[in-house]
């Protein structure tokens, strides 16, 4: 009997739904016949990349016939100085998303339990699914991670825990002291991945000192990215900070040359551009204040956010409202797949983009 292609595939792929990214501007404009669209669906930095990053990338263009530094020496050294850690505690990824997958490939087998929040970044569940691990999903509490319940869910089979702080798609964070207490309480023979993709948007008083646990030798991988506040989403560059023995295991399954030359030099330059980071944070804070006020004036509940996006309850199916906004050239993200069928996730844009989004949403809901 001839086997089907599905019969040859890993059984763990059954039921696995591919990640669905936000629609690019070009696709929306082709599909709906609109122009001058604004994209507020993928939590990108509306100010764009650091000017210093663009200069460094331009200077590196003549060397594109050479393979990149496979270990990313210069960028890892820059990150080591920036965070006061050892360079061998650092691993680079094709976005921090790749590092999530490397953790799964390195540690998970069928029967292992993976613990994460149910309404957190969907890739955590995907990593568990594609490795055949047992998924243990704990619901959010008040739109944030319920750390006491997550701690209570730990069993002898728990091998890996994912925590997003701030969380995507809710934009919430947990109290720094609560997170530090959670990390101290988790058994030391469990690997914890702390996804801090939006870390730079946190106000100083809400930033936990998670690197103290890496310095203390616990099996913790702290993930950060250049895709958000640094504005390099198109180059796909992220990094992880963890104990050398943990990073060494991940390097065994990391693809050669997984981060490209332009990403490495651009990220190193962006890391040093404090002015761009400060301007991006200030613009985000102002835009968040504006949008929250406008949405609440419309009577729309908004989840308190510390990130560069808002979760807004529009009171009707989010997919329908999203399509109506697309026809007006405003691209946002419905999040029914996360268990929020009437919510939209809206990235904070420039002042003009925020005004256009608010006006379009008011028109759609009014209609």
Beta strands, then each sheet from edge to edge (+ up, - down):
strand 1: 38-39
strand 2: 90-93
strand 3: 113-117
strand 4: 134-138
strand 5: 158-164
strand 6: 191-195
strand 7: 220-225
strand 8: 238-241
strand 9: 309-313
strand 10: 330-331
strand 11: 333-335
strand 12: 340-347
sheet 1: 1+ 10+
sheet 2: 2+ 8- 7+ 6+ 5+ 3+ 4+
sheet 3: 9+ 12- 11+
end
